[in-house]
Amino acid sequence: MSKIGIIIEREYKTRVVKKSFIIVTLITPVLMVLLMAGPMLINMMGDSNERNITVIDQTGLYRNVLQDSTKYHFVFADQTPDEIRTSSASTKKNAMTALLVITDTLTKNPKAATIYSHQQIDIDTKNYISNILDKYVEHEKLLSYNIPNIKQIIDDSKANIDIKTIRWSDDGTEKIGSSELALALGMISAFLIYMFIVIYGSQVMTSVIQEKTNRIVEVIVSSAKPFELMMGKIIGVALVGLTQMLIWGILVSVLYGAAMAIMSPQLMQQTSELTATMGNGQMSAISTGAMGDIFGALQGVNFLQIGILLIIYFLGGYLLYASLFAALGSAVDSETDTQQFTMPLMMPMIFAIFAGIYASQHPDTSLAFWTSLIPFTSPVVMMARLPFGVDAWQIALSVALLALSFWGSTWLAAKIYRTGILMYGKKPSWKELWKWLKY
């Protein structure tokens, strides 16, 4: 085995077998799935409690309006609010969620309804009651105009415009598109690229500094050239990143699929209940048309292309920055000495995040185009543009420029690395690093 291969194996094994790597690799996908499916899960868990609403209707008009559902139960009483408050306080407070008092006709006095409770009621309960009463008052006001079929006329005049987006491929086939889905995929991919480059690039720098501080590097360079040591370290850490990325991809897919399979029946039931509550067909259109568009758009996404380019741009961006991180680590004696150098090195990546956010909203602008070609920003920005559709020649040119920049940065970093790796007791300046490049 070559010397670089030995160094790669050492860097890879020492990191992969660490407990911290194993724990983070296994826990992070769970947290990502909870982040994606958590809101739906919390919503499902929060809907299990029944709400018992006591109603005092002094007008006698709303007994048939406030109907029971699976979650809300209305009990009409002839007592006064003080009597109900006293009786509920002497018994279990949880027996009555709230007291709804209607003192006047709501069509004439919209403020005639008041909700009393021992504890502040949740927003869902308030909105549920308000929606029922709003629809009834709206219906009654329409009837008061005495226009034949006015309710039907208004319902027929409502327009739910649903504009579909279709993408033409090069061979003329049509695929359903979604700007929202493309935006989400682009931002997730760009953030993953940024996160992996920064995390693993910093690991290379930290490893170089630790070996230099512990004087281990003096033993290693006696049997391997500084360039071989630097390349072995960079490639070894890159394989660790690819391993973690692959495991995350598999675990997230499996866990998210299982979570959706478990929650789908409950979500369908909630959608049906909400459709019945709305009563005007809007939720039916949303639950069928919108969901169909989402699944159609997902089928139109080239996940294979995104996955392959995600790996390519991770490797290209990582190798570009890792070589510079390695050179920086070799030039200093401790991590505290890196502060004057890390900020200029991180500025392009920070700018890339903002450019990626802009590119995900305006993928065809000049700023998005050029920052997706410039090697220091292209890994992040190109991944943000990719779900919107990018010409093959732009991708090829971007990857080629990234590869050339990697070789150039590696050549420059090797000059600094071979000089700085054995230099102690001196804090280099930018002028000093420039001299090392000339050696």
C-alpha positions as CSV (number, residue, x, y, z in Angstrom):
1,M,0.0,0.0,0.0
2,S,1.3,3.5,-0.9
3,K,2.1,6.0,1.8
4,I,-0.9,8.1,0.9
5,G,-3.1,5.0,1.2
6,I,-1.8,4.3,4.6
7,I,-2.4,7.8,5.8
8,I,-5.9,7.7,4.3
9,E,-6.7,4.4,6.1
10,R,-5.4,5.8,9.4
11,E,-7.4,9.1,9.1
12,Y,-10.6,7.2,8.1
13,K,-10.5,4.5,10.7
14,T,-9.6,6.8,13.6
15,R,-12.6,8.9,12.9
16,V,-15.2,6.3,11.9
17,V,-14.7,4.1,15.0
18,K,-15.1,7.1,17.4
19,K,-18.2,6.9,19.7
20,S,-18.9,10.6,18.9
21,F,-19.1,9.8,15.1
22,I,-21.3,6.8,15.6
23,I,-23.7,8.7,18.0
24,V,-23.9,11.8,15.8
25,T,-24.4,9.7,12.6
26,L,-27.3,7.7,14.2
27,I,-29.0,10.5,16.1
28,T,-28.9,13.3,13.5
29,P,-31.2,11.5,11.0
30,V,-33.7,11.0,13.8
31,L,-33.6,14.7,14.7
32,M,-34.0,15.6,11.0
33,V,-37.1,13.4,10.6
34,L,-38.5,14.8,13.8
35,L,-37.9,18.3,12.4
36,M,-39.8,17.4,9.2
37,A,-42.5,15.3,10.7
38,G,-42.6,16.8,14.1
39,P,-45.2,19.5,13.5
40,M,-47.7,16.9,12.1
41,L,-46.9,14.6,15.0
42,I,-47.5,17.3,17.6
43,N,-50.7,18.3,15.9
44,M,-51.9,14.7,16.0
45,M,-51.0,14.3,19.6
46,G,-52.6,17.6,20.6
47,D,-56.0,16.7,19.1
48,S,-56.8,13.7,21.3
49,N,-58.5,15.7,24.1
50,E,-62.2,16.4,23.8
51,R,-63.6,19.9,24.4
52,N,-66.9,20.3,26.3
53,I,-68.4,23.7,25.5
54,T,-71.4,24.8,27.6
55,V,-73.6,27.3,25.7
56,I,-76.0,29.9,27.1
57,D,-78.0,31.1,24.1
58,Q,-80.3,33.9,25.2
59,T,-81.6,34.3,21.7
60,G,-82.5,30.7,21.1
61,L,-81.3,30.9,17.5
62,Y,-78.1,28.8,17.6
63,R,-79.1,25.5,19.1
64,N,-79.1,23.9,15.6
65,V,-76.0,25.8,14.5
66,L,-73.5,24.5,17.1
67,Q,-73.4,20.9,16.3
68,D,-71.2,18.2,18.0
69,S,-68.1,16.8,16.3
70,T,-65.6,14.1,17.2
71,K,-63.6,16.7,19.1
72,Y,-66.1,19.4,20.2
73,H,-69.3,18.8,22.2
74,F,-71.8,21.5,22.9
75,V,-74.2,21.4,25.9
76,F,-76.9,24.1,26.1
77,A,-77.9,25.3,29.5
78,D,-80.6,27.6,30.9
79,Q,-78.6,28.8,33.9
80,T,-76.9,32.2,34.3
81,P,-73.1,32.5,33.7
82,D,-72.5,33.1,37.5
83,E,-74.4,29.9,38.3
84,I,-72.4,27.8,35.8
85,R,-69.2,29.4,37.0
86,T,-70.0,28.5,40.6
87,S,-71.0,25.0,39.9
88,S,-68.0,24.3,37.7
89,A,-65.7,25.7,40.3
90,S,-67.1,23.3,42.9
91,T,-66.6,20.3,40.6
92,K,-63.9,19.4,38.3
93,K,-62.8,22.3,36.2
94,N,-61.8,20.0,33.3
95,A,-65.5,18.9,33.0
96,M,-66.2,22.1,31.1
97,T,-63.6,23.5,28.7
98,A,-65.4,26.8,28.2
99,L,-68.7,28.7,28.5
100,L,-70.1,30.3,25.4
101,V,-72.6,33.1,26.1
102,I,-74.6,34.6,23.2
103,T,-76.6,37.6,24.4
104,D,-78.0,39.0,21.1
105,T,-78.5,38.2,17.4
106,L,-75.0,38.0,15.9
107,T,-76.2,39.4,12.5
108,K,-77.0,42.7,14.2
109,N,-74.4,42.6,17.0
110,P,-71.2,40.7,16.0
111,K,-69.8,41.3,19.5
112,A,-72.6,39.5,21.3
113,A,-70.7,36.3,21.8
114,T,-68.3,35.8,24.7
115,I,-66.3,32.8,25.8
116,Y,-65.6,32.3,29.5
117,S,-63.1,29.8,30.9
118,H,-61.2,29.0,34.1
119,Q,-58.0,28.7,32.0
120,Q,-57.1,30.4,28.8
121,I,-58.6,28.4,25.9
122,D,-56.5,27.3,23.0
123,I,-56.6,29.0,19.6
124,D,-58.1,26.0,17.8
125,T,-61.2,26.0,20.0
126,K,-61.7,29.7,19.6
127,N,-61.3,29.5,15.8
128,Y,-63.6,26.5,15.5
129,I,-66.4,28.3,17.3
130,S,-65.8,31.5,15.3
131,N,-65.8,29.7,12.0
132,I,-69.1,28.0,12.7
133,L,-70.8,31.3,13.8
134,D,-69.2,33.3,11.0
135,K,-70.6,31.0,8.3
136,Y,-74.1,31.0,9.9
137,V,-74.1,34.8,10.1
138,E,-72.8,35.1,6.5
139,H,-75.6,32.8,5.4
140,E,-78.3,34.7,7.2
141,K,-77.1,38.1,5.9
142,L,-77.2,36.7,2.3
143,L,-80.8,35.5,2.9
144,S,-81.8,38.9,4.2
145,Y,-81.3,40.5,0.8
146,N,-84.3,38.3,-0.5
147,I,-82.6,37.7,-3.8
148,P,-83.5,34.3,-5.3
149,N,-80.7,31.7,-5.2
150,I,-78.2,34.3,-3.9
151,K,-76.3,31.7,-2.0
152,Q,-75.9,29.6,-5.0
153,I,-74.9,32.6,-7.1
154,I,-72.2,33.6,-4.7
155,D,-70.9,30.0,-4.4
156,D,-70.8,29.7,-8.2
157,S,-68.9,33.0,-8.5
158,K,-66.1,31.9,-6.2
159,A,-63.0,31.1,-8.2
160,N,-60.2,28.8,-6.9
161,I,-57.5,29.4,-9.5
162,D,-55.0,26.6,-9.4
163,I,-52.1,27.3,-11.8
164,K,-50.0,24.3,-12.6
165,T,-46.4,24.6,-13.6
166,I,-45.1,22.2,-16.3
167,R,-41.5,21.9,-17.3
168,W,-40.4,20.9,-20.8
169,S,-37.4,18.5,-20.9
170,D,-34.9,18.5,-23.7
171,D,-36.7,15.6,-25.4
172,G,-40.0,17.4,-25.3
173,T,-41.6,15.5,-22.5
174,E,-43.7,17.3,-19.9
175,K,-43.1,17.1,-16.1
176,I,-45.1,18.7,-13.3
177,G,-43.1,21.3,-11.5
178,S,-43.4,23.1,-8.2
179,S,-41.6,26.3,-7.3
180,E,-42.1,25.7,-3.6
181,L,-40.6,22.2,-3.8
182,A,-37.7,23.4,-5.9
183,L,-37.0,26.1,-3.4
184,A,-37.1,23.6,-0.5
185,L,-34.8,21.1,-2.2
186,G,-32.4,23.8,-3.3
187,M,-32.0,25.3,0.2
188,I,-31.7,21.9,1.8
189,S,-29.0,20.8,-0.6
190,A,-27.1,24.1,-0.4
191,F,-27.2,24.0,3.4
192,L,-25.9,20.4,3.5
193,I,-23.0,21.3,1.2
194,Y,-22.1,24.3,3.4
195,M,-22.4,22.3,6.6
196,F,-20.3,19.4,5.4
197,I,-17.6,21.6,3.9
198,V,-17.2,23.7,7.0
199,I,-17.4,20.8,9.5
200,Y,-14.9,18.5,7.7
201,G,-12.7,21.2,6.5
202,S,-12.3,22.4,10.0
203,Q,-11.5,18.8,11.1
204,V,-8.6,18.8,8.7
205,M,-7.2,22.0,10.2
206,T,-7.7,20.8,13.8
207,S,-6.0,17.5,13.0
208,V,-3.0,19.2,11.5
209,I,-2.7,21.5,14.5
210,Q,-2.9,18.7,17.0
211,E,-0.3,16.6,15.2
212,K,2.0,19.6,15.0
213,T,1.5,20.5,18.7
214,N,2.1,17.0,19.9
215,R,5.2,16.7,17.6
216,I,3.8,13.6,16.0
217,V,4.2,15.2,12.6
218,E,8.0,15.1,13.0
219,V,7.9,11.3,13.1
220,I,5.5,11.1,10.2
221,V,7.4,13.3,7.8
222,S,10.5,11.2,8.4
223,S,8.8,8.4,6.3
224,A,6.3,10.4,4.2
225,K,6.6,13.6,2.2
226,P,4.6,16.6,3.6
227,F,2.5,16.5,0.4
228,E,1.6,12.9,0.9
229,L,0.7,13.6,4.5
230,M,-1.6,16.5,3.5
231,M,-3.3,14.6,0.7
232,G,-3.8,11.5,2.8
233,K,-5.4,13.5,5.6
234,I,-7.6,15.4,3.2
235,I,-8.8,12.3,1.3
236,G,-9.3,10.3,4.5
237,V,-11.5,12.9,6.1
238,A,-13.4,13.2,2.8
239,L,-14.2,9.5,2.9
240,V,-15.5,10.0,6.4
241,G,-17.8,12.7,5.2
242,L,-19.1,10.6,2.3
243,T,-19.7,7.7,4.7
244,Q,-21.7,9.9,7.0
245,M,-23.6,11.5,4.1
246,L,-24.5,8.0,2.7
247,I,-25.7,6.7,6.1
248,W,-27.7,9.9,6.7
249,G,-29.4,9.6,3.3
250,I,-30.4,6.0,3.9
251,L,-31.6,6.5,7.5
252,V,-33.6,9.7,6.7
253,S,-35.3,8.0,3.8
254,V,-36.3,4.9,5.9
255,L,-37.3,6.9,9.0
256,Y,-39.3,9.5,7.1
257,G,-41.1,6.9,5.0
258,A,-42.0,5.0,8.1
259,A,-43.2,8.1,9.9
260,M,-45.4,9.1,6.9
261,A,-46.8,5.6,6.7
262,I,-47.8,5.7,10.4
263,M,-49.3,9.2,10.3
264,S,-51.0,9.0,6.9
265,P,-54.3,7.5,8.3
266,Q,-54.5,10.1,11.0
267,L,-53.8,12.9,8.5
268,M,-56.4,11.6,6.2
269,Q,-59.0,11.5,9.0
270,Q,-58.1,15.1,10.1
271,T,-58.4,16.2,6.5
272,S,-61.9,14.7,6.2
273,E,-63.0,16.3,9.4
274,L,-61.7,19.7,8.3
275,T,-63.4,19.3,4.9
276,A,-66.7,18.7,6.7
277,T,-66.1,21.7,8.9
278,M,-65.4,24.0,6.0
279,G,-68.5,22.8,4.2
280,N,-67.7,24.7,0.9
281,G,-65.5,22.3,-1.0
282,Q,-62.3,24.3,-0.5
283,M,-60.6,21.8,1.7
284,S,-61.6,19.0,-0.6
285,A,-59.9,20.7,-3.5
286,I,-56.9,21.4,-1.4
287,S,-56.6,17.8,-0.1
288,T,-56.9,16.3,-3.6
289,G,-55.5,18.8,-6.0
290,A,-52.7,20.1,-3.9
291,M,-51.6,16.7,-2.7
292,G,-51.7,15.4,-6.3
293,D,-49.6,18.3,-7.5
294,I,-47.0,17.6,-4.7
295,F,-46.7,14.0,-5.6
296,G,-46.6,14.8,-9.3
297,A,-43.9,17.4,-8.7
298,L,-41.9,14.9,-6.6
299,Q,-42.1,12.4,-9.5
300,G,-40.7,15.1,-11.8
301,V,-37.7,15.8,-9.7
302,N,-34.5,14.1,-10.9
303,F,-33.3,12.9,-7.5
304,L,-30.5,10.8,-9.1
305,Q,-29.0,13.9,-10.7
306,I,-29.3,15.9,-7.5
307,G,-27.8,13.1,-5.4
308,I,-24.8,12.6,-7.8
309,L,-24.1,16.3,-8.1
310,L,-24.5,16.7,-4.3
311,I,-21.6,14.2,-3.9
312,I,-19.5,15.9,-6.7
313,Y,-19.9,19.4,-5.3
314,F,-19.3,18.2,-1.8
315,L,-16.0,16.6,-2.9
316,G,-15.0,19.5,-5.0
317,G,-15.9,22.2,-2.5
318,Y,-14.5,20.2,0.4
319,L,-11.2,19.4,-1.4
320,L,-10.8,23.1,-2.3
321,Y,-11.4,24.4,1.2
322,A,-9.7,21.5,3.0
323,S,-6.4,22.1,1.3
324,L,-6.5,25.7,2.4
325,F,-7.6,24.6,5.9
326,A,-4.6,22.2,6.0
327,A,-2.2,24.9,4.9
328,L,-3.6,27.2,7.6
329,G,-3.3,24.5,10.3
330,S,0.3,23.9,9.3
331,A,1.2,27.6,9.6
332,V,0.2,28.0,13.3
333,D,1.0,26.4,16.6
334,S,-2.5,26.5,18.2
335,E,-6.1,26.9,17.3
336,T,-6.2,30.4,18.9
337,D,-3.6,31.6,16.3
338,T,-6.0,30.7,13.4
339,Q,-8.4,33.6,14.1
340,Q,-6.6,36.1,11.8
341,F,-6.7,33.6,8.9
342,T,-10.0,31.8,9.3
343,M,-12.3,34.8,8.7
344,P,-10.9,35.6,5.2
345,L,-11.1,31.9,4.4
346,M,-14.7,31.7,5.6
347,M,-16.0,34.9,3.9
348,P,-16.6,33.2,0.5
349,M,-18.6,30.4,2.1
350,I,-20.7,32.9,4.2
351,F,-21.3,34.9,1.0
352,A,-22.2,31.7,-0.8
353,I,-25.1,31.0,1.7
354,F,-26.6,34.4,1.0
355,A,-26.1,34.0,-2.7
356,G,-27.7,30.6,-2.5
357,I,-30.7,32.0,-0.8
358,Y,-31.0,34.6,-3.5
359,A,-30.4,32.1,-6.3
360,S,-33.1,29.8,-4.9
361,Q,-35.6,32.7,-5.4
362,H,-34.1,34.1,-8.6
363,P,-32.2,31.2,-10.3
364,D,-31.7,32.8,-13.7
365,T,-30.2,36.2,-12.6
366,S,-26.6,37.2,-13.4
367,L,-25.6,37.0,-9.8
368,A,-26.9,33.4,-9.5
369,F,-25.2,32.4,-12.8
370,W,-21.8,33.8,-12.0
371,T,-21.7,32.7,-8.3
372,S,-22.6,29.1,-9.5
373,L,-19.5,29.2,-11.7
374,I,-17.0,30.8,-9.3
375,P,-15.4,27.8,-7.5
376,F,-15.4,29.3,-4.0
377,T,-19.2,29.7,-4.1
378,S,-20.4,27.3,-6.8
379,P,-20.9,24.2,-4.5
380,V,-23.6,26.0,-2.5
381,V,-25.1,28.2,-5.2
382,M,-25.3,25.6,-7.9
383,M,-27.1,23.2,-5.6
384,A,-29.6,25.9,-4.8
385,R,-30.2,26.5,-8.6
386,L,-30.2,22.8,-9.6
387,P,-33.9,21.9,-8.8
388,F,-35.1,24.7,-11.0
389,G,-33.3,23.3,-14.0
390,V,-29.8,24.2,-15.1
391,D,-28.3,23.7,-18.6
392,A,-25.8,20.8,-18.8
393,W,-23.0,23.1,-20.1
394,Q,-23.3,25.3,-17.0
395,I,-23.0,22.3,-14.7
396,A,-20.0,20.9,-16.7
397,L,-18.3,24.3,-16.7
398,S,-18.9,24.8,-13.0
399,V,-17.5,21.3,-12.1
400,A,-14.5,21.8,-14.4
401,L,-13.6,25.2,-12.8
402,L,-14.0,23.6,-9.4
403,A,-11.7,20.8,-10.3
404,L,-9.0,23.2,-11.7
405,S,-9.3,25.4,-8.6
406,F,-8.8,22.4,-6.4
407,W,-5.6,21.4,-8.1
408,G,-4.4,25.0,-8.0
409,S,-5.3,25.4,-4.3
410,T,-3.6,22.1,-3.5
411,W,-0.4,23.2,-5.2
412,L,-0.4,26.4,-3.3
413,A,-1.3,24.8,0.0
414,A,1.4,22.2,-0.4
415,K,4.0,25.0,-0.5
416,I,2.8,26.5,2.7
417,Y,2.3,23.1,4.3
418,R,5.8,21.7,3.7
419,T,7.3,24.9,5.2
420,G,4.9,25.5,8.1
421,I,4.5,21.9,9.3
422,L,8.0,21.9,10.9
423,M,8.1,25.5,12.0
424,Y,7.4,26.3,15.7
425,G,7.4,29.3,17.9
426,K,6.6,32.0,15.3
427,K,3.2,33.4,14.4
428,P,3.2,33.9,10.7
429,S,1.7,36.9,9.0
430,W,0.2,37.2,5.5
431,K,3.5,38.5,4.3
432,E,5.3,35.5,5.7
433,L,2.9,33.1,4.0
434,W,3.5,34.9,0.7
435,K,7.2,34.2,1.1
436,W,6.6,30.6,1.7
437,L,4.7,30.3,-1.6
438,K,7.9,31.4,-3.4
439,Y,10.1,28.7,-1.8
